Amino acid sequence: MMGGMNNMLKQAQKMQKQMQKMQEELAAKEFEASAGGDMVTVKISGKMELKQIKIAKEVVDPDDIEMLEDLVQSAVNAAINKVNEENNASMSGITKGMNIPGLNM
């Protein structure tokens, strides 16, 4: 019985190291997304820090600020979704389908 417990602890430590490495790799990556046919483009880090926003001149209309706000919001949300998708894919590779409370992203 103790051998089984030691084996579980070793597996948990290995998984913890793999998760830490995956988080470090994800944090080092940049993700880009755009909206409005590339009128607004954003880059965020794997830590979900906004790194860059590019806005095409043609989309800047003082009479329609709401459209620009919507495009920025859409681009940022798309980039965040890319980070989450990669994080979930990496996490499922580590946990191999195990249902661990608190780790389901």
C-alpha positions in Angstrom: 0.0 0.0 0.0 2.9 2.4 0.8 4.5 1.7 -2.6 1.3 2.8 -4.3 1.3 6.0 -2.3 4.9 6.7 -3.1 4.2 6.1 -6.8 1.3 8.5 -6.7 3.4 11.1 -5.1 6.2 10.7 -7.7 3.6 11.0 -10.5 2.1 14.2 -8.8 5.6 15.7 -8.6 6.3 14.9 -12.2 3.0 16.4 -13.3 3.7 19.5 -11.2 7.1 20.0 -12.9 5.5 19.5 -16.3 2.8 22.0 -15.6 5.4 24.6 -14.4 7.4 24.1 -17.5 4.3 24.4 -19.7 3.3 27.6 -17.9 6.8 29.1 -18.4 6.7 28.2 -22.1 3.2 29.6 -22.5 4.2 32.9 -20.8 7.1 33.3 -23.2 4.8 33.1 -26.3 2.9 35.9 -28.0 -0.5 35.5 -29.5 -2.0 37.7 -32.3 -5.5 38.2 -33.3 -7.4 40.7 -35.4 -10.9 41.9 -36.1 -12.6 43.8 -38.9 -10.6 42.2 -41.6 -7.3 43.1 -39.9 -8.4 46.7 -39.2 -7.5 46.1 -35.6 -4.7 43.7 -34.6 -3.6 42.9 -31.0 -0.7 40.9 -29.6 -0.8 39.5 -26.1 1.6 37.4 -24.1 0.8 33.9 -22.7 0.4 35.7 -19.4 -2.5 37.6 -21.1 -0.6 40.9 -21.0 -1.5 43.2 -23.8 1.7 43.9 -25.8 0.5 45.8 -28.9 -2.5 47.2 -30.6 -2.5 48.2 -34.2 -5.4 50.2 -35.6 -5.8 51.0 -39.3 -6.4 54.7 -40.1 -9.5 53.8 -42.1 -11.3 52.5 -39.1 -10.9 55.6 -37.0 -14.1 57.5 -37.4 -14.8 60.2 -34.8 -18.5 59.8 -35.5 -18.5 56.0 -34.8 -16.2 55.4 -31.8 -18.4 52.5 -30.8 -17.4 50.5 -33.9 -13.7 51.0 -33.1 -14.3 50.0 -29.4 -16.1 46.8 -30.6 -13.3 45.9 -33.0 -10.7 46.3 -30.2 -12.7 44.3 -27.8 -13.2 41.5 -30.4 -9.5 41.4 -31.3 -8.5 41.2 -27.6 -11.0 38.5 -26.8 -9.9 36.5 -29.8 -6.3 36.7 -28.6 -7.3 35.7 -25.1 -9.2 32.7 -26.6 -6.0 31.6 -28.4 -4.1 31.6 -25.1 -6.8 29.7 -23.4 -7.0 27.1 -26.2 -3.2 26.5 -26.1 -3.3 26.3 -22.3 -6.1 23.8 -22.3 -4.4 21.7 -25.0 -1.1 21.7 -23.1 -2.9 20.9 -19.8 -4.8 18.0 -21.2 -1.6 16.6 -22.6 -0.1 16.6 -19.1 -3.2 15.4 -17.2 -4.1 12.9 -19.9 -7.8 13.3 -19.3 -7.7 13.0 -15.6 -10.5 15.1 -13.9 -8.5 17.0 -11.3 -10.5 19.6 -9.4 -9.2 23.1 -10.0 -7.2 22.2 -13.1 -10.0 22.2 -15.6 -9.6 25.4 -17.6 
